[in-house]
Amino acid sequence: MSKSGVSVAPECVSQFNELKLGKSIKYIIYKLSDDYKEIIVEDASSDPDWETFRNKLLNAKAPDKKGKEGKGPRFAVYDFEWELESGEGKRKKIVFISWSPDEGTLVFPRMTYASSKESLKNALSGLSGEVQANRDDEIEYATILKDISRGTR
């Protein structure tokens, strides 16, 4: 359980293991349940299109406890694959993405996501990279590729 009292649903781990071992899933998007008590799977997909994935993050919404809606923070795991510039083959990393937009996100969802992140990360064994994104340009394919291919973010 996280500092915020939020638990991780078993489905989060089972879907991650399917991505990690079976490779039939390309990405998973996680969100907090409507009552903010559990991290759940919002979407799991085999679609390899980065823009489809990115747009789901950009368009996510989250209400506060009074029902007011703003931009929604999300957690995601993406099975990233790229060609080495040297032509020596491909590399793969399962990347954890914490998306929390700076603009338009309400305080309660933002703080609850921030205090719940470690619980989800700890439940997902086998992550090989992490990205914290707060602006739209930080979840551009090229930006993430640059960061994870050299391991700086």
C-alpha positions as CSV (number, residue, x, y, z in Angstrom):
1,M,0.0,0.0,0.0
2,S,1.2,3.5,-0.8
3,K,1.8,6.5,1.4
4,S,-1.6,7.7,0.2
5,G,-3.4,4.5,1.2
6,V,-3.9,3.5,-2.4
7,S,-3.5,-0.2,-3.2
8,V,-2.5,-1.9,-6.5
9,A,-5.1,-4.1,-8.1
10,P,-3.9,-7.6,-8.9
11,E,-4.9,-7.0,-12.6
12,C,-2.1,-4.4,-12.8
13,V,0.6,-7.0,-12.1
14,S,-1.0,-9.7,-14.3
15,Q,-1.3,-7.4,-17.3
16,F,2.3,-6.3,-16.8
17,N,3.5,-9.9,-16.6
18,E,1.7,-10.6,-19.9
19,L,3.4,-7.6,-21.5
20,K,6.8,-8.7,-20.1
21,L,6.6,-12.4,-20.8
22,G,4.1,-12.9,-23.6
23,K,4.9,-9.7,-25.6
24,S,1.3,-9.6,-26.9
25,I,0.7,-6.3,-25.1
26,K,2.6,-3.2,-26.3
27,Y,1.5,-0.8,-23.5
28,I,-0.6,-0.5,-20.4
29,I,-2.2,2.7,-19.0
30,Y,-3.0,2.7,-15.3
31,K,-5.2,5.1,-13.4
32,L,-6.6,5.6,-10.0
33,S,-10.1,4.2,-9.4
34,D,-12.9,6.8,-9.1
35,D,-12.8,6.5,-5.3
36,Y,-9.0,7.0,-5.3
37,K,-8.4,3.8,-3.3
38,E,-6.8,1.5,-5.9
39,I,-4.6,1.7,-9.0
40,I,-6.4,-0.1,-11.9
41,V,-5.7,-0.9,-15.5
42,E,-7.4,1.7,-17.8
43,D,-6.2,0.3,-21.1
44,A,-3.9,-2.5,-22.3
45,S,-3.2,-2.6,-26.0
46,S,-1.1,-4.4,-28.7
47,D,-1.3,-1.4,-31.0
48,P,2.4,-0.3,-31.6
49,D,1.4,3.3,-32.8
50,W,3.1,5.7,-30.4
51,E,0.8,8.6,-31.3
52,T,-2.3,6.6,-30.3
53,F,-0.7,5.8,-27.0
54,R,0.5,9.4,-26.5
55,N,-3.0,10.8,-27.3
56,K,-4.6,8.6,-24.7
57,L,-2.3,10.1,-22.1
58,L,-2.8,13.7,-23.3
59,N,-6.6,13.3,-23.3
60,A,-6.9,11.6,-19.9
61,K,-9.2,13.3,-17.4
62,A,-9.5,13.0,-13.6
63,P,-12.0,14.4,-11.2
64,D,-11.3,15.6,-7.7
65,K,-13.4,14.4,-4.7
66,K,-16.0,17.0,-5.4
67,G,-16.5,15.9,-9.1
68,K,-14.7,18.8,-10.7
69,E,-12.7,17.5,-13.7
70,G,-9.3,18.4,-15.0
71,K,-6.5,16.9,-16.9
72,G,-5.7,13.4,-15.7
73,P,-2.4,12.1,-14.4
74,R,-1.6,8.5,-15.4
75,F,1.0,5.8,-15.1
76,A,1.9,3.7,-18.1
77,V,4.3,1.0,-19.1
78,Y,5.5,0.9,-22.7
79,D,7.5,-1.9,-24.4
80,F,9.9,0.4,-26.2
81,E,12.0,-1.0,-29.1
82,W,14.5,0.9,-31.3
83,E,17.3,0.3,-33.8
84,L,20.8,1.2,-32.7
85,E,22.4,4.0,-34.8
86,S,25.5,1.8,-35.3
87,G,23.3,-0.7,-37.1
88,E,24.2,-3.4,-34.6
89,G,20.6,-4.5,-34.0
90,K,17.7,-3.6,-31.9
91,R,17.3,-2.8,-28.2
92,K,14.2,-3.1,-26.0
93,K,13.3,-1.6,-22.7
94,I,10.1,-1.8,-20.7
95,V,9.7,1.9,-19.6
96,F,7.6,3.2,-16.7
97,I,6.0,6.5,-17.5
98,S,4.6,8.8,-14.9
99,W,2.4,11.4,-16.7
100,S,1.3,14.4,-14.6
101,P,0.5,17.5,-16.7
102,D,1.8,20.8,-15.2
103,E,-1.2,22.7,-16.6
104,G,-4.9,21.8,-16.1
105,T,-4.4,19.1,-13.4
106,L,-6.3,19.5,-10.2
107,V,-4.3,19.4,-6.9
108,F,-5.9,16.3,-5.3
109,P,-5.4,14.0,-8.3
110,R,-1.9,15.2,-8.8
111,M,-0.9,14.7,-5.2
112,T,-2.5,11.3,-4.9
113,Y,-0.8,10.1,-8.1
114,A,2.6,11.4,-6.9
115,S,2.2,9.6,-3.5
116,S,1.1,6.3,-5.2
117,K,3.7,6.0,-7.9
118,E,6.2,3.9,-5.9
119,S,3.6,1.3,-4.9
120,L,2.9,0.6,-8.5
121,K,6.6,0.6,-9.6
122,N,7.4,-1.8,-6.7
123,A,4.7,-4.2,-7.8
124,L,6.0,-4.3,-11.4
125,S,9.2,-6.4,-11.4
126,G,11.3,-6.0,-14.5
127,L,11.1,-2.4,-15.4
128,S,14.2,-1.1,-17.2
129,G,13.6,2.6,-17.5
130,E,11.5,5.4,-16.1
131,V,10.3,8.7,-17.5
132,Q,8.6,11.5,-15.5
133,A,6.6,13.7,-17.9
134,N,4.9,16.9,-17.0
135,R,4.7,18.7,-20.4
136,D,3.4,17.4,-23.8
137,D,6.8,17.6,-25.4
138,E,8.2,15.3,-22.7
139,I,6.1,12.4,-24.1
140,E,7.3,12.8,-27.7
141,Y,8.7,9.6,-29.1
142,A,12.1,11.2,-30.0
143,T,12.4,12.7,-26.5
144,I,11.9,9.5,-24.7
145,L,14.0,7.5,-27.2
146,K,16.9,9.9,-26.6
147,D,16.6,9.6,-22.8
148,I,16.1,5.8,-22.5
149,S,18.7,4.9,-25.1
150,R,21.4,6.6,-23.0
151,G,19.7,5.9,-19.7
152,T,19.6,9.5,-18.3
153,R,16.0,9.9,-17.3
